[in-house]
Amino acid sequence: MKKAKTIKRCPVCKSTDITFYMGGQFGQYKCKKCGYVGALIIEEEVEE
Ligand SMILES: [Zn+2]
């Protein structure tokens, strides 16, 4: 079986340096690179 993992990507600057905003309690993410905060995030599946 192939293993796949999902990476999160910022919709603004395309950075993968994404963290949960306020610990994820609002269901939002924050980009550490450009400061984007929002629930909309690009999720990509990559094969390892
Ligand atoms: Zn960003």
PDB file of the backbone (N, CA, C, O) and the ligand in Angstrom, with CONECT records:
HET     ZN  A 101       1
ATOM      1  N   MET A   1       0.820  -1.203   0.000  1.00  0.00           N
ATOM      2  CA  MET A   1       0.000   0.000   0.000  1.00  0.00           C
ATOM      3  C   MET A   1       0.859   1.259   0.000  1.00  0.00           C
ATOM      4  O   MET A   1       1.907   1.329   0.641  1.00  0.00           O
ATOM      5  N   LYS A   2       0.389   2.216  -0.719  1.00  0.00           N
ATOM      6  CA  LYS A   2       1.094   3.497  -0.734  1.00  0.00           C
ATOM      7  C   LYS A   2       0.640   4.351   0.448  1.00  0.00           C
ATOM      8  O   LYS A   2      -0.538   4.403   0.802  1.00  0.00           O
ATOM      9  N   LYS A   3       1.600   4.997   1.020  1.00  0.00           N
ATOM     10  CA  LYS A   3       1.274   5.926   2.085  1.00  0.00           C
ATOM     11  C   LYS A   3       1.121   7.328   1.516  1.00  0.00           C
ATOM     12  O   LYS A   3       1.935   7.781   0.711  1.00  0.00           O
ATOM     13  N   ALA A   4       0.087   7.991   1.936  1.00  0.00           N
ATOM     14  CA  ALA A   4      -0.111   9.369   1.503  1.00  0.00           C
ATOM     15  C   ALA A   4      -0.323  10.240   2.718  1.00  0.00           C
ATOM     16  O   ALA A   4      -0.985   9.852   3.681  1.00  0.00           O
ATOM     17  N   LYS A   5       0.234  11.387   2.656  1.00  0.00           N
ATOM     18  CA  LYS A   5      -0.019  12.332   3.746  1.00  0.00           C
ATOM     19  C   LYS A   5      -0.493  13.647   3.154  1.00  0.00           C
ATOM     20  O   LYS A   5      -0.257  13.953   1.985  1.00  0.00           O
ATOM     21  N   THR A   6      -1.149  14.394   3.975  1.00  0.00           N
ATOM     22  CA  THR A   6      -1.699  15.661   3.523  1.00  0.00           C
ATOM     23  C   THR A   6      -0.866  16.808   4.072  1.00  0.00           C
ATOM     24  O   THR A   6      -0.587  16.885   5.269  1.00  0.00           O
ATOM     25  N   ILE A   7      -0.489  17.670   3.192  1.00  0.00           N
ATOM     26  CA  ILE A   7       0.208  18.868   3.647  1.00  0.00           C
ATOM     27  C   ILE A   7      -0.683  20.084   3.443  1.00  0.00           C
ATOM     28  O   ILE A   7      -1.466  20.147   2.495  1.00  0.00           O
ATOM     29  N   LYS A   8      -0.555  21.022   4.324  1.00  0.00           N
ATOM     30  CA  LYS A   8      -1.359  22.242   4.247  1.00  0.00           C
ATOM     31  C   LYS A   8      -0.521  23.366   3.663  1.00  0.00           C
ATOM     32  O   LYS A   8       0.652  23.546   3.992  1.00  0.00           O
ATOM     33  N   ARG A   9      -1.175  24.113   2.783  1.00  0.00           N
ATOM     34  CA  ARG A   9      -0.455  25.164   2.086  1.00  0.00           C
ATOM     35  C   ARG A   9      -1.235  26.469   2.155  1.00  0.00           C
ATOM     36  O   ARG A   9      -2.460  26.477   2.028  1.00  0.00           O
ATOM     37  N   CYS A  10      -0.531  27.557   2.355  1.00  0.00           N
ATOM     38  CA  CYS A  10      -1.149  28.872   2.414  1.00  0.00           C
ATOM     39  C   CYS A  10      -1.688  29.273   1.030  1.00  0.00           C
ATOM     40  O   CYS A  10      -0.968  29.177   0.035  1.00  0.00           O
ATOM     41  N   PRO A  11      -2.948  29.721   0.966  1.00  0.00           N
ATOM     42  CA  PRO A  11      -3.522  30.131  -0.326  1.00  0.00           C
ATOM     43  C   PRO A  11      -2.964  31.459  -0.824  1.00  0.00           C
ATOM     44  O   PRO A  11      -3.153  31.816  -1.987  1.00  0.00           O
ATOM     45  N   VAL A  12      -2.290  32.179   0.035  1.00  0.00           N
ATOM     46  CA  VAL A  12      -1.762  33.490  -0.346  1.00  0.00           C
ATOM     47  C   VAL A  12      -0.337  33.390  -0.875  1.00  0.00           C
ATOM     48  O   VAL A  12      -0.042  33.818  -1.991  1.00  0.00           O
ATOM     49  N   CYS A  13       0.541  32.817  -0.055  1.00  0.00           N
ATOM     50  CA  CYS A  13       1.960  32.804  -0.437  1.00  0.00           C
ATOM     51  C   CYS A  13       2.468  31.409  -0.770  1.00  0.00           C
ATOM     52  O   CYS A  13       3.636  31.228  -1.113  1.00  0.00           O
ATOM     53  N   LYS A  14       1.564  30.406  -0.665  1.00  0.00           N
ATOM     54  CA  LYS A  14       1.900  29.027  -1.032  1.00  0.00           C
ATOM     55  C   LYS A  14       2.915  28.374  -0.093  1.00  0.00           C
ATOM     56  O   LYS A  14       3.484  27.329  -0.407  1.00  0.00           O
ATOM     57  N   SER A  15       3.128  28.999   1.049  1.00  0.00           N
ATOM     58  CA  SER A  15       4.039  28.422   2.028  1.00  0.00           C
ATOM     59  C   SER A  15       3.391  27.222   2.717  1.00  0.00           C
ATOM     60  O   SER A  15       2.170  27.175   2.868  1.00  0.00           O
ATOM     61  N   THR A  16       4.193  26.271   3.126  1.00  0.00           N
ATOM     62  CA  THR A  16       3.659  25.134   3.878  1.00  0.00           C
ATOM     63  C   THR A  16       3.889  25.315   5.377  1.00  0.00           C
ATOM     64  O   THR A  16       3.649  24.404   6.170  1.00  0.00           O
ATOM     65  N   ASP A  17       4.346  26.479   5.742  1.00  0.00           N
ATOM     66  CA  ASP A  17       4.624  26.764   7.148  1.00  0.00           C
ATOM     67  C   ASP A  17       3.345  27.243   7.828  1.00  0.00           C
ATOM     68  O   ASP A  17       3.203  28.418   8.168  1.00  0.00           O
ATOM     69  N   ILE A  18       2.421  26.308   8.017  1.00  0.00           N
ATOM     70  CA  ILE A  18       1.084  26.600   8.524  1.00  0.00           C
ATOM     71  C   ILE A  18       0.923  26.060   9.936  1.00  0.00           C
ATOM     72  O   ILE A  18       1.363  24.951  10.241  1.00  0.00           O
ATOM     73  N   THR A  19       0.305  26.830  10.775  1.00  0.00           N
ATOM     74  CA  THR A  19       0.039  26.375  12.137  1.00  0.00           C
ATOM     75  C   THR A  19      -1.421  26.654  12.473  1.00  0.00           C
ATOM     76  O   THR A  19      -2.107  27.376  11.749  1.00  0.00           O
ATOM     77  N   PHE A  20      -1.886  26.081  13.567  1.00  0.00           N
ATOM     78  CA  PHE A  20      -3.241  26.384  14.014  1.00  0.00           C
ATOM     79  C   PHE A  20      -3.287  27.781  14.628  1.00  0.00           C
ATOM     80  O   PHE A  20      -2.402  28.176  15.387  1.00  0.00           O
ATOM     81  N   TYR A  21      -4.332  28.511  14.282  1.00  0.00           N
ATOM     82  CA  TYR A  21      -4.527  29.828  14.874  1.00  0.00           C
ATOM     83  C   TYR A  21      -5.234  29.683  16.215  1.00  0.00           C
ATOM     84  O   TYR A  21      -6.274  29.029  16.298  1.00  0.00           O
ATOM     85  N   MET A  22      -4.690  30.276  17.248  1.00  0.00           N
ATOM     86  CA  MET A  22      -5.247  30.192  18.598  1.00  0.00           C
ATOM     87  C   MET A  22      -5.464  28.737  19.021  1.00  0.00           C
ATOM     88  O   MET A  22      -6.474  28.402  19.641  1.00  0.00           O
ATOM     89  N   GLY A  23      -4.525  27.904  18.685  1.00  0.00           N
ATOM     90  CA  GLY A  23      -4.613  26.504  19.072  1.00  0.00           C
ATOM     91  C   GLY A  23      -5.653  25.715  18.312  1.00  0.00           C
ATOM     92  O   GLY A  23      -5.958  24.580  18.679  1.00  0.00           O
ATOM     93  N   GLY A  24      -6.207  26.297  17.252  1.00  0.00           N
ATOM     94  CA  GLY A  24      -7.185  25.602  16.419  1.00  0.00           C
ATOM     95  C   GLY A  24      -8.598  25.668  16.956  1.00  0.00           C
ATOM     96  O   GLY A  24      -9.494  25.025  16.410  1.00  0.00           O
ATOM     97  N   GLN A  25      -8.818  26.428  18.011  1.00  0.00           N
ATOM     98  CA  GLN A  25     -10.146  26.438  18.645  1.00  0.00           C
ATOM     99  C   GLN A  25     -11.207  27.121  17.776  1.00  0.00           C
ATOM    100  O   GLN A  25     -12.403  26.931  17.998  1.00  0.00           O
ATOM    101  N   PHE A  26     -10.776  27.912  16.792  1.00  0.00           N
ATOM    102  CA  PHE A  26     -11.743  28.551  15.898  1.00  0.00           C
ATOM    103  C   PHE A  26     -11.778  27.868  14.534  1.00  0.00           C
ATOM    104  O   PHE A  26     -12.447  28.333  13.611  1.00  0.00           O
ATOM    105  N   GLY A  27     -11.061  26.774  14.422  1.00  0.00           N
ATOM    106  CA  GLY A  27     -11.015  26.062  13.146  1.00  0.00           C
ATOM    107  C   GLY A  27     -10.300  26.841  12.071  1.00  0.00           C
ATOM    108  O   GLY A  27     -10.571  26.679  10.881  1.00  0.00           O
ATOM    109  N   GLN A  28      -9.385  27.688  12.497  1.00  0.00           N
ATOM    110  CA  GLN A  28      -8.665  28.504  11.529  1.00  0.00           C
ATOM    111  C   GLN A  28      -7.172  28.209  11.582  1.00  0.00           C
ATOM    112  O   GLN A  28      -6.641  27.693  12.566  1.00  0.00           O
ATOM    113  N   TYR A  29      -6.537  28.554  10.500  1.00  0.00           N
ATOM    114  CA  TYR A  29      -5.100  28.333  10.403  1.00  0.00           C
ATOM    115  C   TYR A  29      -4.377  29.656  10.245  1.00  0.00           C
ATOM    116  O   TYR A  29      -4.953  30.664   9.835  1.00  0.00           O
ATOM    117  N   LYS A  30      -3.115  29.621  10.580  1.00  0.00           N
ATOM    118  CA  LYS A  30      -2.301  30.809  10.392  1.00  0.00           C
ATOM    119  C   LYS A  30      -1.029  30.453   9.646  1.00  0.00           C
ATOM    120  O   LYS A  30      -0.371  29.453   9.931  1.00  0.00           O
ATOM    121  N   CYS A  31      -0.705  31.298   8.687  1.00  0.00           N
ATOM    122  CA  CYS A  31       0.542  31.149   7.961  1.00  0.00           C
ATOM    123  C   CYS A  31       1.634  31.924   8.685  1.00  0.00           C
ATOM    124  O   CYS A  31       1.508  33.123   8.936  1.00  0.00           O
ATOM    125  N   LYS A  32       2.709  31.211   9.013  1.00  0.00           N
ATOM    126  CA  LYS A  32       3.786  31.871   9.741  1.00  0.00           C
ATOM    127  C   LYS A  32       4.571  32.821   8.842  1.00  0.00           C
ATOM    128  O   LYS A  32       5.252  33.731   9.315  1.00  0.00           O
ATOM    129  N   LYS A  33       4.464  32.594   7.572  1.00  0.00           N
ATOM    130  CA  LYS A  33       5.298  33.368   6.655  1.00  0.00           C
ATOM    131  C   LYS A  33       4.692  34.737   6.323  1.00  0.00           C
ATOM    132  O   LYS A  33       5.371  35.759   6.426  1.00  0.00           O
ATOM    133  N   CYS A  34       3.394  34.755   5.918  1.00  0.00           N
ATOM    134  CA  CYS A  34       2.803  36.023   5.488  1.00  0.00           C
ATOM    135  C   CYS A  34       1.768  36.541   6.488  1.00  0.00           C
ATOM    136  O   CYS A  34       1.271  37.658   6.342  1.00  0.00           O
ATOM    137  N   GLY A  35       1.439  35.728   7.511  1.00  0.00           N
ATOM    138  CA  GLY A  35       0.513  36.188   8.521  1.00  0.00           C
ATOM    139  C   GLY A  35      -0.950  35.961   8.183  1.00  0.00           C
ATOM    140  O   GLY A  35      -1.833  36.419   8.908  1.00  0.00           O
ATOM    141  N   TYR A  36      -1.218  35.249   7.077  1.00  0.00           N
ATOM    142  CA  TYR A  36      -2.591  34.940   6.697  1.00  0.00           C
ATOM    143  C   TYR A  36      -3.288  34.130   7.782  1.00  0.00           C
ATOM    144  O   TYR A  36      -2.718  33.178   8.316  1.00  0.00           O
ATOM    145  N   VAL A  37      -4.519  34.508   8.107  1.00  0.00           N
ATOM    146  CA  VAL A  37      -5.338  33.750   9.046  1.00  0.00           C
ATOM    147  C   VAL A  37      -6.673  33.467   8.394  1.00  0.00           C
ATOM    148  O   VAL A  37      -7.315  34.385   7.883  1.00  0.00           O
ATOM    149  N   GLY A  38      -7.111  32.207   8.398  1.00  0.00           N
ATOM    150  CA  GLY A  38      -8.403  31.879   7.829  1.00  0.00           C
ATOM    151  C   GLY A  38      -8.658  30.395   7.841  1.00  0.00           C
ATOM    152  O   GLY A  38      -7.753  29.593   8.072  1.00  0.00           O
ATOM    153  N   ALA A  39      -9.907  30.036   7.587  1.00  0.00           N
ATOM    154  CA  ALA A  39     -10.289  28.632   7.566  1.00  0.00           C
ATOM    155  C   ALA A  39      -9.950  27.993   6.221  1.00  0.00           C
ATOM    156  O   ALA A  39      -9.833  26.772   6.114  1.00  0.00           O
ATOM    157  N   LEU A  40      -9.796  28.828   5.203  1.00  0.00           N
ATOM    158  CA  LEU A  40      -9.494  28.313   3.877  1.00  0.00           C
ATOM    159  C   LEU A  40      -8.005  28.039   3.744  1.00  0.00           C
ATOM    160  O   LEU A  40      -7.164  28.923   3.909  1.00  0.00           O
ATOM    161  N   ILE A  41      -7.716  26.794   3.441  1.00  0.00           N
ATOM    162  CA  ILE A  41      -6.324  26.407   3.306  1.00  0.00           C
ATOM    163  C   ILE A  41      -6.238  25.389   2.164  1.00  0.00           C
ATOM    164  O   ILE A  41      -7.182  24.637   1.917  1.00  0.00           O
ATOM    165  N   ILE A  42      -5.131  25.377   1.498  1.00  0.00           N
ATOM    166  CA  ILE A  42      -4.954  24.407   0.423  1.00  0.00           C
ATOM    167  C   ILE A  42      -4.395  23.118   1.017  1.00  0.00           C
ATOM    168  O   ILE A  42      -3.368  23.121   1.697  1.00  0.00           O
ATOM    169  N   GLU A  43      -5.087  22.024   0.747  1.00  0.00           N
ATOM    170  CA  GLU A  43      -4.581  20.746   1.223  1.00  0.00           C
ATOM    171  C   GLU A  43      -4.112  19.923   0.042  1.00  0.00           C
ATOM    172  O   GLU A  43      -4.847  19.724  -0.925  1.00  0.00           O
ATOM    173  N   GLU A  44      -2.904  19.457   0.131  1.00  0.00           N
ATOM    174  CA  GLU A  44      -2.331  18.655  -0.946  1.00  0.00           C
ATOM    175  C   GLU A  44      -1.980  17.277  -0.429  1.00  0.00           C
ATOM    176  O   GLU A  44      -1.419  17.121   0.656  1.00  0.00           O
ATOM    177  N   GLU A  45      -2.319  16.286  -1.227  1.00  0.00           N
ATOM    178  CA  GLU A  45      -1.905  14.933  -0.861  1.00  0.00           C
ATOM    179  C   GLU A  45      -0.616  14.600  -1.581  1.00  0.00           C
ATOM    180  O   GLU A  45      -0.506  14.727  -2.800  1.00  0.00           O
ATOM    181  N   VAL A  46       0.339  14.179  -0.807  1.00  0.00           N
ATOM    182  CA  VAL A  46       1.618  13.813  -1.396  1.00  0.00           C
ATOM    183  C   VAL A  46       1.946  12.374  -1.005  1.00  0.00           C
ATOM    184  O   VAL A  46       1.657  11.933   0.108  1.00  0.00           O
ATOM    185  N   GLU A  47       2.552  11.657  -1.942  1.00  0.00           N
ATOM    186  CA  GLU A  47       2.975  10.292  -1.659  1.00  0.00           C
ATOM    187  C   GLU A  47       4.393  10.302  -1.127  1.00  0.00           C
ATOM    188  O   GLU A  47       5.265  11.011  -1.630  1.00  0.00           O
ATOM    189  N   GLU A  48       4.598   9.506  -0.110  1.00  0.00           N
ATOM    190  CA  GLU A  48       5.929   9.464   0.480  1.00  0.00           C
ATOM    191  C   GLU A  48       6.790   8.422  -0.203  1.00  0.00           C
ATOM    192  O   GLU A  48       7.951   8.244   0.165  1.00  0.00           O
TER     193      GLU A  48
HETATM  194 ZN    ZN A 101       1.200  32.706   3.636  1.00  0.00          ZN2+
END
